[in-house]
Amino acid sequence: MGEVLDQYPDGFRQGVAIELAIFEALHRARLSEAQQWLACARGGIVDRSRRHLAEAAVALLQDDHQVAASALDAAESSRHQAMDAGFAHLSVDQIADMRASLLPQSPASHAAG
C-alpha cells in the first residue's frame, strides 16, 4: 500500500497513513513502521478520532499505557465528529480492544493464554 500512497490526492494521503500506522501497530506489531506512518499522517483531511487512535496504538506498542489511555480518551471524545460512519463503528471496536489491553492481566489469564 505504501508504494501507491503518492497516487492519492494530497490531503487524503494522511488518512491512508493513519490507517497504515494503526495496522502496523495493532496487527504487525512493527513499531518503527507504525511510527513512520504516523509521522506521514500529519495534516490532511482526517478524523481526529482516527488520528488519536493511531497515537494510542503506537503508544501501546511502546508499552506507554499512560499515553495510550490519554489518546484513547481523546479518540472516544472526538469519534462523534467522524466523517465516515463505518470508521466510527470500527473506532468503537478498536477503542474497546485497546482499552482491554490496558487492563492488568491476572495470573489465571496468563495461564489460560
N, C-alpha and C positions, 0 to 999 in steps of 0.2 A: 504494500500500500504506500509506503514511504516514497517509492520510486515515482509514483504518479502524483504526488502531492502538489507539485508545481502546476499541474494541469487544472487544478481547481482555482476559481477566481480568488484574488486577494480579498481577505475579509472572511472567507469561508474556510480557508486552509487551517486557520486556528482551531475551528471546531473539529476538524478531522484530527488535528494534532492532539487535541484533548482526549478524544476517544482512543487514539493510539496510546497515549500515556496511561489511561485507565487500563487498557488491555494489557500493556506490558507490565504494569504493576500488579494487577489482580490475577492475571491468568498465566503469565510467563515468569513472574517474579524477577524481572530483569531491571534492577534499579537504575543503572546507567542509561538504558534506553528510555525508561519511563521519564527520567529527569530531562533527557534531551528533548523528548516530545513535549513535555510540559513547558520547557523553555521556548519551543517553537510556537506555543499556543498563546503567547502574549498578544493582546489586542484582538481585533477581529469581531465578528458578529457571532457571539456565543452566549449560551445560557450561563448566567453566573453560577447557578447551582451545579452545572456540569464542571465548570472550572474548579469550584470548591471540592467537588467530588474527586477530581483528578489530584488535587493537592492532598486530600485525605488518603487516597490510595498510595501515593508516593510516601507520605509520612508513615503509613502503616508498614510499608516495606522497609523503611528506615528504622522501624521499631520505636518511633516517636509518637507515643499514644496521646500525649497532651496536644500536640499539633493536629493529629488526626481527629481527635474529638472536637476540637475547635472548628476545623474545616468541615466536619460533618454537621455541626450545628449550623454553620453558615449555609451549607448546601440545603439543609432541611428548611431553613427560614426563607430561602430565596427560590425554592422549587415552584412555588405558586406563580412565579413570573415566567415560567418556562414557555419558550416559543413553540415547542413541539410536545403534544400530548403523549406520544409514545415514549419520548425521552423522560418525561415527567414520571411516568409509571416505572420505567426502568430505574430511574433515580431512587424511587421509594424502595425498591427491592435491593439495590446496591447499598443504599444507606443502612438498611436493616442488617444486611450481611456484614458490612464493615463494623457496625456497632457491636454485633455479636462477637466479632473477632477481638474487640477491645475488652470483652469481659474476661476476668481471670478464669483460667481452666482449673477445674477441680482435679484432684488425683484420680478419681474414678473415671473422668472423661478422658484422661491421658491413657489409662489402661485399656479403655474400650476402643480408642482410635488406633 
